[in-house]
């Protein structure tokens, strides 16, 4: 993979756009993130009465699985990619029209939902692209009700560092640093589950409860 393509592909991972983003990045991400999505869903422990928000939903796979299996009462998503917002909005149209889902264009540092609107919140493979992690986590805390659960899934720093493309716009984090950031943002009972698969290698899912 050439340096030029690595840079292009890295930008697409951060913000899918155009035909490449819609047809290749989203589909590749759906397959590559399967293990991470599964671990995240386990960590969320969804139940009737829950309202879920996913930030940076990519292809919409996790949201569709939640909605199709009626794992909670309502599921919403926000993403900075207009291409993915259109794609997932169409994919989940029956749920949106039934009032069971909502898809919005939005940045994690300015989440387009009200204070305390959700009981569960997740984000998979997006941490590396956050410009201001503490502001992003403060926003996550804001839209969660007291007692709500955050699940943040990301590649281990040692794994992601092996891929040359990480130098193009990625910020890599040690697990302990992410756990500390959650605590500083007002989350307690912080726990970590780990996964390992051929697509992603070692990855972590850190959860915390909004105080």
C-alpha positions in Angstrom: 0.0 0.0 0.0 1.6 3.3 -1.1 2.0 6.2 1.3 -0.5 8.2 -0.8 -3.1 5.5 -0.7 -2.5 5.0 3.1 -3.2 8.7 3.6 -6.4 8.5 1.5 -7.6 5.3 3.2 -6.9 6.8 6.6 -9.0 9.9 5.8 -11.8 7.5 4.6 -11.7 5.6 7.9 -12.0 8.9 9.8 -14.8 10.3 7.5 -16.1 8.1 4.7 -17.1 10.0 1.6 -18.0 9.5 -2.0 -18.4 6.2 -3.8 -15.3 4.8 -2.1 -16.6 5.6 1.3 -20.1 4.2 0.6 -19.3 1.0 -1.2 -15.9 0.0 0.1 -15.0 1.6 3.4 -18.4 1.0 4.9 -18.6 -2.6 3.8 -15.0 -3.3 4.8 -15.6 -1.7 8.2 -18.7 -3.8 8.7 -16.6 -7.0 8.3 -13.5 -5.8 10.0 -15.4 -4.4 13.1 -17.6 -7.5 13.6 -15.7 -8.7 16.7 -15.6 -5.2 18.1 -19.3 -4.7 17.6 -20.1 -8.0 19.2 -17.9 -7.2 22.3 -19.5 -3.7 22.5 -23.0 -5.1 22.4 -22.2 -7.5 25.2 -20.7 -4.6 27.2 -23.7 -2.4 26.8 -26.1 -5.0 28.3 -29.1 -3.6 26.5 -32.6 -4.2 28.0 -36.2 -3.1 27.5 -36.5 0.6 28.4 -33.0 1.5 27.2 -32.4 4.3 24.7 -29.1 3.8 22.8 -26.9 6.3 21.0 -24.1 5.2 18.7 -21.5 7.9 17.7 -19.7 7.3 14.5 -21.9 4.4 13.2 -20.2 3.7 9.9 -22.3 1.3 7.9 -25.0 1.1 10.5 -24.5 -2.6 11.3 -24.6 -2.3 15.0 -27.7 -0.1 15.0 -29.5 -2.4 12.6 -28.7 -5.4 14.8 -30.0 -3.7 17.9 -33.2 -2.6 16.1 -33.9 -5.9 14.3 -33.6 -7.9 17.5 -35.5 -5.3 19.6 -32.7 -5.1 22.2 -33.9 -1.7 23.4 -36.8 0.7 23.0 -35.0 3.3 20.8 -31.7 3.6 19.0 -30.1 6.7 17.5 -26.9 7.5 15.7 -24.8 10.5 14.9 -21.9 10.6 12.4 -19.7 13.3 10.8 -19.9 11.8 7.4 -22.9 13.0 5.3 -22.4 10.0 3.1 -22.9 7.6 5.9 -25.8 9.5 7.3 -27.6 9.2 4.0 -26.6 5.5 3.6 -27.7 4.5 7.1 -30.7 6.7 7.1 -31.9 4.7 4.0 -30.9 1.4 5.5 -32.8 2.0 8.7 -35.7 3.9 7.1 -38.5 1.5 8.4 -37.3 2.0 12.0 -37.0 5.7 11.6 -40.5 6.0 10.1 -41.8 3.9 13.0 -40.3 6.2 15.5 -37.8 3.6 16.8 -34.7 5.2 15.4 -33.1 8.5 14.5 -30.1 9.2 12.4 -28.3 12.6 12.5 -25.3 14.4 11.1 -23.2 15.4 14.1 -19.8 15.6 15.8 -19.0 13.8 19.0 -17.7 17.2 20.4 -21.1 18.7 19.8 -23.6 15.8 20.0 -27.0 16.9 18.5 -29.2 15.5 21.3 -30.5 16.7 24.6 -29.0 16.4 28.1 -29.7 13.0 29.6 -31.6 11.7 26.6 -30.0 8.2 26.5 -29.3 5.4 28.9 -26.6 3.7 26.8 -24.0 5.1 24.5 -21.3 3.5 22.4 -18.6 4.3 19.9 -16.5 1.8 18.0 -13.2 2.5 16.3 -13.5 6.3 16.4 -11.4 7.4 19.4 -8.3 7.9 17.3 -9.9 10.7 15.3 -11.3 12.8 18.2 -9.7 16.2 18.2 -10.4 16.9 21.9 -11.1 13.6 23.8 -12.0 15.3 27.0 -14.5 17.5 25.4 -15.9 14.5 23.5 -16.3 12.5 26.7 -17.9 15.5 28.4 -20.5 15.5 25.6 -21.0 11.8 26.1 -21.6 12.3 29.8 -24.0 15.2 29.0 -26.4 13.2 26.8 -26.4 10.2 29.2 -28.8 10.0 32.1 -27.3 9.4 35.6 -26.5 5.7 35.8 -26.2 5.4 32.0 -23.5 3.3 30.5 -20.8 4.3 28.0 -19.0 1.6 26.0 -15.9 2.7 24.0 -14.2 0.1 21.8 -10.8 0.7 20.2 -7.7 -1.0 19.0 -4.8 -1.6 21.4 -2.0 0.9 20.8 0.5 -1.9 20.2 -1.7 -3.4 17.4 -2.5 -0.1 15.6 1.1 1.0 15.7 2.0 -2.0 13.5 0.0 -0.5 10.6 2.0 2.2 8.7 -1.2 4.2 7.9 -1.7 5.2 11.5 0.7 8.1 11.0 -2.0 9.8 8.8 -4.3 11.4 11.3 -4.5 8.7 14.1 -3.9 9.3 17.8 -3.0 6.1 19.6 -4.0 5.5 23.2 -2.8 3.2 26.0 -5.6 1.5 27.8 -4.7 3.1 31.1 -4.9 6.6 29.6 -8.4 5.9 28.2 -9.6 4.6 31.6 -8.2 7.7 33.2 -10.0 10.0 30.7 -13.3 8.4 31.5 -12.8 8.9 35.2 -11.9 12.5 34.6 -15.1 13.0 32.5 -17.4 11.9 35.3 -17.7 8.1 34.8 -17.3 5.5 37.6 -17.2 1.7 37.8 -14.8 1.7 34.9 -14.2 -1.8 33.5 -12.4 -3.2 30.5 -13.2 -6.3 28.4 -10.6 -7.4 25.7 -11.0 -9.1 22.4 -8.7 -10.5 19.8 -9.4 -11.5 16.2 -7.7 -11.9 12.9 -9.2 -8.7 11.5 -8.3 -6.3 14.4 -5.8 -8.1 16.6 -6.1 -7.1 20.2 -8.8 -4.5 21.1 -10.4 -3.1 24.2 -13.9 -2.2 25.2 -13.9 0.2 28.2 -17.2 0.9 30.0 -18.1 3.4 32.6 -21.3 4.5 34.4 -22.3 8.2 34.3 -22.3 9.8 37.8 
